[in-house]
Amino acid sequence: MTKSAVSAPVHRLALRVREMAQLFNSMDPTPFLNKDLDPEANTFIESWASGYPHDSRFHITIHLEQWPATGDPTEMLTGAIHNHFAYKAEQTRKALRQLLRQGRMSMVIGIVFVSLCLLAADFIGNLGSGAGYNIARESLTIVGWVAMWRPLQIFLYDWWPLQRQIRLYLRLCHAHIQVVQGK
């Protein structure tokens, strides 16, 4: 274990459920290990974890009232929760890649468009110096730069929240899960 992992703060969450099925999406027909978490359980865990620093580690204790007859569910629940958040991390990575691809395409279109607008504005500026020429020249300049708004927004602001979500999901994917019987 690295020094940073040892010194990272550990935050604990206690979930109290009557039975294992309460943790999973009832509309998902797949076996527990591959099931999605219940949307409310997922939202609760995510909102809890998002309040802690990015270097935090998590310990989730599940208090299970009705212990399954098949034995200790710790391994199965640990795998299911880890798989769920690993899947969410991968889905968010795909969304980030798609956003950055859209940003690159928007940037190319924006650069071509702003270049054409600036060339047209320069051409209009060379035609004359009246009020109409100045308004047309300035309007083309503004429209050209406004076209760059979306690609710049993507590359300056939009990707950060997705990257933060990926890091959160990866930390939850490696959370220590403990299952105990009782309330």
Buried (B, 14 or more C-beta within 10 A) or exposed (E): EEEEEEEBEEBEBEBEBEEBBBBBBEEEEEEBBEBBBBEEBBEBBBEBBEEBEEEBBBEBBBBBEEBBEEEEBBEBBBBBBBBBBBBBBEEBBEBBEEBBEBBEEBBEBBBEBBEEBBEBBEEBBEEEEEEEBEEBBEEBBEBBBEBBEBBBEBBEEBBEEBEEBBBBBBBBBEBEBBBEEEE
